[in-house]
Structure formats: structure tokens, C-alpha cells
Amino acid sequence: MAEISEGTPIWADATFPDVEAAKSFYGDVLGWSFGESSPEFGDYTQAYADGKAVAAVSPPMPGQEAPAAWCLHLASSDASATADKVRDSGGAVLVEPMRVGDFGTMVLAADPGGTVFGIWQPETHLGFEARAVPGAFCWAEVYTRAPEKSDAFFPRLFPYKVRSMEDEAIDFAVYDLGEESVLGRMKMTDDFPPEVPSYVNVYFTVEDCDAAVARATERGAVVRFGPVSSPFGRFAALSDPQGAAFSVIDVTTTEGEMPSLRDAG
């Protein structure tokens, strides 16, 4: 197995009731192409940006009516041990450690606030083949109504250092692995309808945020926030036509100074 950093975002995939519609939408908005589906693995289908594997889509498991949603998977060298940490830390294991051919071992879990995420122990499937280039994953944030639970939970699973933004107007934190920030955490405000559960918002890189938003809305997506420029890039949050939340960001168009962060705790 290749060396990995525990807790690094390693893969993103999504479940869609209508996979063909999802492929058409993301192919247009993010420029993805798609490989052959794998019937032996539930018609799991990889997406590619410029020939590099960047994500995957699949239908719900037989007998399930799961809503459309993106899932971020975090790297682990021992998925079973990490699943034990999930339980010991107040989270829930939704899918027990399951080996997926010779690709690796997966776990589906939820933090104490209900945020669903994946754990991936790679073997032949090493995760993202590209990052932070057009069409590829760039960043992700845990959106939760229980930020204190997330900030205590995730560092018990992985060697994260938590830093909080020094801004009383926003409750935002980043999780660092060494010197690298790998994941964000945002407190959900009253602007979110109460029926919207905690979730992980994944960001995909685009060359032009406004153009990507225009393509998305033409295809039936709903803009939830933005487009807006920031020190990290120009971004927007959307719901795709089937209701899955995601964001797009142009990392080359930045504005303003980087926020100040302080060690939490």
C-alpha cells in the first residue's frame, strides 16, 4: 500500500437516483468524462478530468432510496481501527469495514452531529489522481450545527490540529495535518432550513466560477451562495438538479487578505 497521511481527503463520490442525468450535468459543468460502469460494484462509475480520475458516481444500493449526495472519504491505513475510533468517539459506523475487490477497504460513518463521511484504506485505488486543477477536487468543509462536537471528534480519529478563525461573525475552523490545512468546518446558521442535515460540502475547481454557475443553472441547479471572491478564490455553492450540494471555485481569482487563525482549545 502506498504511504498516505492519515485523515487526508482521498476520494469523493456521489449517489444519484438518476446516474445518467448526473453524468450529463457534471460532464457539462465540470468537463468530466466517464469510464465504464462496474456492475459487480453496484454500477460504480469513475469520472475523469483531462484523463485523471477525480470522482465517481453510482446509483443507490438495491432496495435503498437514498437522496442524491456527495461523500468525502478520508484516508486511513487501517479502516477497521478507524471505525473503532468512530464508535469510541461518539460517532456512528453506518457501513462496517468492507473490502472492495483489490481496490481498498471502505467504511461509511457519521460524526456525533450526523455528518456523513467515508473512510478509505487504499490498495490499488489510491484516490484522486489530480487535485486543484479544472474539474478536480480542491477543498471540503464539514457543515454542522454542532461544531464543538465535530472539533472534538475528528482529531480523535486523525492527527488534526484545529485552528479557529478570529472573526466573531463566523464560526469557522480548519483542520491541519502538519503544516497543511486539509479540511474546513463551518457552523450552520439559521439561514439553513432546519430539515437540511449536517453534511460535507465538496469544492471542485473550475477555470471560471461565473461561467460554471451559468452552465449549472441552465441545467437546473440552484445557487445557494455566491458567486463571491475571497482570499482563497472566487466560489459559489450550489445544489445540483437532483439536490446534491457542491461548490465550484476558481482558485486563480483571489481577493482580500487571508484570515487570521488561532489554535483552538
Secondary structure as UniProt FT lines:
FT   TURN            6..7
FT   STRAND          9..15
FT   HELIX           19..30
FT   STRAND          33..34
FT   HELIX           39..41
FT   TURN            42..43
FT   STRAND          44..49
FT   TURN            50..51
FT   STRAND          52..58
FT   TURN            62..63
FT   STRAND          69..75
FT   HELIX           79..88
FT   TURN            89..90
FT   STRAND          92..100
FT   TURN            101..103
FT   STRAND          104..110
FT   TURN            112..113
FT   STRAND          116..122
FT   TURN            134..135
FT   STRAND          137..144
FT   HELIX           147..157
FT   STRAND          161..165
FT   TURN            168..169
FT   STRAND          172..177
FT   TURN            178..179
FT   STRAND          180..187
FT   TURN            190..191
FT   TURN            194..195
FT   STRAND          199..205
FT   HELIX           209..218
FT   TURN            219..220
FT   STRAND          222..230
FT   TURN            231..232
FT   STRAND          233..239
FT   TURN            241..242
FT   STRAND          245..250
FT   TURN            251..252
FT   STRAND          261..263
//
